[in-house]
Amino acid sequence: MEIADMTVSDEAMGRRPLGMKPTTVRLSEETISRIDALVGNRRFALFVREAVENELRRREEPEKAKD
């Protein structure tokens, strides 16, 4: 019996990369509790990503906000 050559690579197995990098952010216990109360623990990361994206857009386009 012959065993096929199976090269292990990230491309061959699992899901495709999400294009995201894990990052540690320090938040106060109060802030974490407030976010959990709004969106729950399972949606925490999505909430933080969306909040950061919204704030970046707001700060990157200050002229539009002033009009």
C-alpha beads as a LAMMPS data file, in Angstrom:
LAMMPS data file: protein, C-alpha beads

67 atoms
66 bonds

1 atom types
1 bond types

-500.0 500.0 xlo xhi
-500.0 500.0 ylo yhi
-500.0 500.0 zlo zhi

Masses

1 110.0

Atoms # bond

1 1 1 0.000 0.000 0.000
2 1 1 1.347 3.402 -0.989
3 1 1 0.768 6.554 1.089
4 1 1 0.066 9.712 -0.860
5 1 1 2.356 12.679 -0.278
6 1 1 0.235 15.093 1.731
7 1 1 2.075 18.315 2.354
8 1 1 0.569 20.194 5.256
9 1 1 0.007 23.854 4.575
10 1 1 -2.343 26.548 5.761
11 1 1 -3.781 26.815 2.267
12 1 1 -4.787 23.159 2.096
13 1 1 -6.712 22.913 5.351
14 1 1 -9.232 24.852 7.372
15 1 1 -11.044 28.017 6.537
16 1 1 -9.589 30.851 4.532
17 1 1 -7.808 33.616 6.439
18 1 1 -10.154 36.327 7.677
19 1 1 -7.676 39.105 7.007
20 1 1 -7.630 40.058 10.672
21 1 1 -4.839 40.145 13.218
22 1 1 -5.541 39.250 16.854
23 1 1 -4.946 42.317 19.012
24 1 1 -5.031 42.835 22.758
25 1 1 -6.957 45.880 23.926
26 1 1 -7.201 46.836 27.579
27 1 1 -10.658 48.025 28.610
28 1 1 -12.005 48.836 32.041
29 1 1 -14.284 46.291 33.688
30 1 1 -17.085 48.856 33.493
31 1 1 -16.641 49.267 29.724
32 1 1 -16.621 45.499 29.219
33 1 1 -19.789 45.148 31.304
34 1 1 -21.524 47.884 29.314
35 1 1 -20.644 46.244 25.998
36 1 1 -21.739 42.813 27.267
37 1 1 -25.052 44.297 28.420
38 1 1 -25.666 45.742 24.950
39 1 1 -24.510 42.953 22.651
40 1 1 -23.651 39.904 24.744
41 1 1 -20.373 38.056 24.991
42 1 1 -20.622 36.344 21.596
43 1 1 -20.889 39.640 19.691
44 1 1 -18.254 41.494 21.715
45 1 1 -15.461 41.376 19.109
46 1 1 -17.815 42.421 16.306
47 1 1 -18.999 45.381 18.379
48 1 1 -15.424 46.512 19.052
49 1 1 -14.440 46.137 15.369
50 1 1 -17.468 48.149 14.243
51 1 1 -16.885 50.846 16.867
52 1 1 -13.251 51.219 15.802
53 1 1 -14.177 51.386 12.099
54 1 1 -16.867 54.001 12.786
55 1 1 -14.467 56.134 14.813
56 1 1 -11.742 55.862 12.173
57 1 1 -14.172 57.002 9.469
58 1 1 -15.308 59.893 11.655
59 1 1 -11.752 61.063 12.334
60 1 1 -10.462 60.533 8.806
61 1 1 -13.184 62.695 7.241
62 1 1 -13.522 65.702 9.575
63 1 1 -14.582 68.160 6.835
64 1 1 -17.718 66.189 5.965
65 1 1 -18.809 66.144 9.607
66 1 1 -18.422 69.934 9.935
67 1 1 -20.655 70.796 6.939

Bonds

1 1 1 2
2 1 2 3
3 1 3 4
4 1 4 5
5 1 5 6
6 1 6 7
7 1 7 8
8 1 8 9
9 1 9 10
10 1 10 11
11 1 11 12
12 1 12 13
13 1 13 14
14 1 14 15
15 1 15 16
16 1 16 17
17 1 17 18
18 1 18 19
19 1 19 20
20 1 20 21
21 1 21 22
22 1 22 23
23 1 23 24
24 1 24 25
25 1 25 26
26 1 26 27
27 1 27 28
28 1 28 29
29 1 29 30
30 1 30 31
31 1 31 32
32 1 32 33
33 1 33 34
34 1 34 35
35 1 35 36
36 1 36 37
37 1 37 38
38 1 38 39
39 1 39 40
40 1 40 41
41 1 41 42
42 1 42 43
43 1 43 44
44 1 44 45
45 1 45 46
46 1 46 47
47 1 47 48
48 1 48 49
49 1 49 50
50 1 50 51
51 1 51 52
52 1 52 53
53 1 53 54
54 1 54 55
55 1 55 56
56 1 56 57
57 1 57 58
58 1 58 59
59 1 59 60
60 1 60 61
61 1 61 62
62 1 62 63
63 1 63 64
64 1 64 65
65 1 65 66
66 1 66 67
